[in-house]
């Protein structure tokens, strides 16, 4: 498992400032524009007591830095919501692949872990485990392993 402090170290290494704010409807935001001194990730103060969710939110916001920086969206409405959804998907995919490595995920399934045990093992939300399952199912390179997991380990993808 990637330690939580590694995510903060990664942000620091990338020159990303971390700020904590009382956010009401969201848990995190990544922002960067050329006029800013450096990128900023703003995290909800509610995450102080929710480490599992903090890990997922921070990794997701780091995913924006690595995958969607430069794709500026002020607000998503109309056709821009498709673009926003694509950026959110890319950031989540990056975060899930960081926190839930495919080889370890597959081995833990072979070891008999179910979805809740996998979430505990990787210390992520159940949604991250579901997303990882979808990524593996969609990856044509993983079709043989998905078939094996379904047949031999009763894994549901």
Rosetta blueprint (number, residue, H / E / L):
1 X L
2 X L
3 X L
4 X H
5 X H
6 X H
7 X H
8 X H
9 X H
10 X H
11 X H
12 X H
13 X H
14 X L
15 X L
16 X L
17 X E
18 X E
19 X E
20 X E
21 X E
22 X L
23 X L
24 X L
25 X L
26 X L
27 X L
28 X E
29 X E
30 X E
31 X E
32 X L
33 X L
34 X L
35 X L
36 X L
37 X L
38 X L
39 X L
40 X E
41 X E
42 X E
43 X E
44 X E
45 X H
46 X H
47 X H
48 X H
49 X H
50 X L
51 X H
52 X H
53 X H
54 X H
55 X H
56 X H
57 X H
58 X H
59 X H
60 X H
61 X H
62 X H
63 X H
64 X H
65 X H
66 X H
67 X H
68 X H
69 X L
70 X L
71 X L
72 X L
73 X L
74 X L
75 X L
76 X L
77 X L
78 X L
79 X L
80 X H
81 X H
82 X H
83 X H
84 X H
85 X H
86 X H
87 X H
88 X H
89 X H
90 X H
91 X H
92 X H
93 X H
94 X H
95 X H
96 X H
97 X H
98 X H
99 X H
100 X L
101 X L
102 X H
103 X H
104 X H
105 X H
106 X H
107 X H
108 X H
109 X H
110 X H
111 X L
112 X L
113 X L
114 X L
115 X H
116 X H
117 X H
118 X H
119 X H
120 X H
121 X H
122 X H
123 X L
124 X L
125 X L
126 X H
127 X H
128 X H
129 X H
130 X H
131 X H
132 X H
133 X H
134 X H
135 X H
136 X H
137 X H
138 X H
139 X L
140 X H
141 X H
142 X H
143 X H
144 X H
145 X H
146 X H
147 X H
148 X H
149 X H
150 X H
151 X H
152 X H
153 X H
154 X L
155 X L
156 X L
157 X L
